């Protein structure tokens, strides 16, 4: 049964430069309706480590996951994703 009432969302994040060229970003998310804050939440996390080569080039490694107690579409409740990218910004 889908609950279309109000939902509460929470977010906790820790971001830190380690040394001069390594960046760490850890984030946690929680979303649920007021009736089921603990019993049927949607939880997610994201972990990112990045190495800064220079002002414009960064190598990024990221892990993300999502747990949905009652997915809207027929999928498994756990979703995992690993990402590695070369980021260019100017």
C-alpha positions, 0 to 999 in steps of 0.5 A: 500500500502506498502512503501519499501523506507527508514525508520526513527527510534527513541528511547527514554529510561529512566533507573533508580535504585530506592533505592538499589533494585528497577529498572525502565525502560521506553522506547518509540519507533517510526518508519515510512517512510520519506513520512509518519513520522506522518501520518502512524507510528509504535509506541511502548512502554515498561515499566519495574519494577524489584525488585532485591532480591540479586545478582542473583535473580530478580522479573520483571513486564513488560508491552509492547504495539505496534501500527502499522498504517498499519500492515503487517499481518491482525491483529488489529493495537494495541497489548498489552502484560503483562509479569511477570518473575523471572529472575535468572542470574549468 
